[in-house]
């Protein structure tokens, strides 16, 4: 990695939590300057404008979340274990896997009516997460772990929506109470589908 690429990566890593916490609109380049200790000119050498930096930071946040989810899933052999692990990654909103909380929620809510580029990025990640859950459920059916009658695509969507809903309710409340209720309910639903 060249010095320029290292500096660019450094800026993204410092900017990512700021954008995830404050949002794209509320984040100023002065916030990034303060975090990186770089001048505005130095920032603009690596990023044409705040929007370009924000898009890179969004990708970084969502990539970090994806890596943490996949790492947690890889520690389990059964599909039930992997699904429980997926839930557990998100279940502590006080100490989220990505600083500032779930980037799909944060950027999705901000961009749904205002920024079609960010909305498309978030939508793609949501689709990916639901597809991952569907594939885990389908593999569980194929391996005889889950009932053959399970509609794995519908279940994946319901599971994802319940979890993300629990996250946002708990984030607003400032505690894990509601997301813990959702986590327990989802684990019961998954267990009920075991053969």
Beta strands, then each sheet from edge to edge (+ up, - down):
end
